[in-house]
Amino acid sequence: MEIKEMQKYQLRADILKALSHPSRLFIVNMLSEKEHCVCDITKKIEFDISTVSRHLDKLKQAGIIERRKEGTMVIYTLQMQCLSGISQCIENVLKQKAEKLSALI
């Protein structure tokens, strides 16, 4: 594999790494429905604001979400709408995997 091609795959892996935490998948799912302020996300996810902020920062650095300020509130939106169906895609994979395992038993 050429270096440029490897670099492309590394960038893709970096995005997947940003998604590879249950809390971040939950946040992406929340934001796929509508934008939320950090206070709403913190209430829903039931972690302290510093933990939620770290998760949001990882998603933002990966280019998955964006934020804007409205007065004192910070509002987050899903920047990559193509990820709005990721939960359903993962559910389909899990269902297929369960069916295969069930057939073996």
Secondary structure, 3 states (H helix, E strand, C coil): CCHHHHHHHHHHHHHHHHHCCHHHHHHHHHHHHCCEEHHHHHHHHCCCHHHHHHHHHHHHHCCCEEEEEECCEEEEEECCHHHHHHHHHHHHHHHHHHHHHHHHC
